[in-house]
Amino acid sequence: MRNIQVTGRLWILNDAAGQLYNNIDTDMIFHNRYLHITDVDQMGQYALDNLEGWEDFAQRAQPGDIVMAGENFGAGSSRQQAVDCFHALGIEALVAESFGAIYKRNAINSGLPILTVPELTLKAAGLFKSGDIITVDFQSGEVCLDGKLVVMAKPFSQVQMDIYQAGNLFDYGRKIGV
């Protein structure tokens, strides 16, 4: 059984003005110039290298890290590589104010933990900084810093939890006999 609570180093995707990046599209997460790469393990090295100010993210990220962004993270195409690159890096969870609809479905189906925090863009200012060690509880939605609740995310739905626990949608299907 996978952990329903994870603790990791936080990366806050800020723009040059220090505001949470909004509308990070799949091309910024995993640029189309890398679409010829089919080995998921090789995708991580290109994560966010088309997002201004974050081109070296993949070299700095470590397994267990948590990424935070603003509204509409993963907007755009149905590019699965934009989810898989975070798997390849060992990113433990993504936290954002909202996710692009297709990205959200791809992430859930592949077992990548994503959590939505309504009004995160307003709440995050001054509450978190990159490098903080935070704990995220997928079942309760609690996002804690130094053991103290800071913001509430929407907890996983039952089906999201079932897919996550199984590892991905295909393994979940096998588990229930589909």
Rosetta blueprint (number, residue, H / E / L):
1 M L
2 R L
3 N L
4 I L
5 Q E
6 V E
7 T E
8 G E
9 R E
10 L E
11 W E
12 I E
13 L L
14 N E
15 D L
16 A L
17 A L
18 G L
19 Q L
20 L E
21 Y L
22 N L
23 N L
24 I L
25 D E
26 T H
27 D H
28 M H
29 I H
30 F L
31 H L
32 N H
33 R H
34 Y H
35 L L
36 H L
37 I L
38 T L
39 D L
40 V H
41 D H
42 Q H
43 M H
44 G H
45 Q H
46 Y H
47 A L
48 L L
49 D L
50 N L
51 L L
52 E L
53 G L
54 W L
55 E L
56 D L
57 F H
58 A H
59 Q H
60 R H
61 A L
62 Q L
63 P L
64 G L
65 D L
66 I E
67 V E
68 M E
69 A E
70 G L
71 E L
72 N L
73 F E
74 G L
75 A E
76 G L
77 S L
78 S L
79 R L
80 Q L
81 Q H
82 A H
83 V H
84 D H
85 C H
86 F H
87 H H
88 A H
89 L H
90 G L
91 I L
92 E L
93 A E
94 L E
95 V E
96 A E
97 E L
98 S L
99 F E
100 G L
101 A H
102 I H
103 Y H
104 K H
105 R H
106 N H
107 A H
108 I H
109 N H
110 S L
111 G L
112 L L
113 P L
114 I E
115 L E
116 T E
117 V L
118 P L
119 E L
120 L H
121 T H
122 L H
123 K H
124 A L
125 A L
126 G L
127 L L
128 F L
129 K L
130 S L
131 G L
132 D L
133 I E
134 I E
135 T E
136 V E
137 D E
138 F L
139 Q L
140 S L
141 G L
142 E E
143 V E
144 C E
145 L E
146 D L
147 G L
148 K E
149 L E
150 V E
151 V E
152 M E
153 A L
154 K L
155 P L
156 F L
157 S L
158 Q H
159 V H
160 Q H
161 M H
162 D H
163 I H
164 Y H
165 Q H
166 A H
167 G L
168 N L
169 L H
170 F H
171 D H
172 Y H
173 G H
174 R H
175 K H
176 I H
177 G L
178 V L
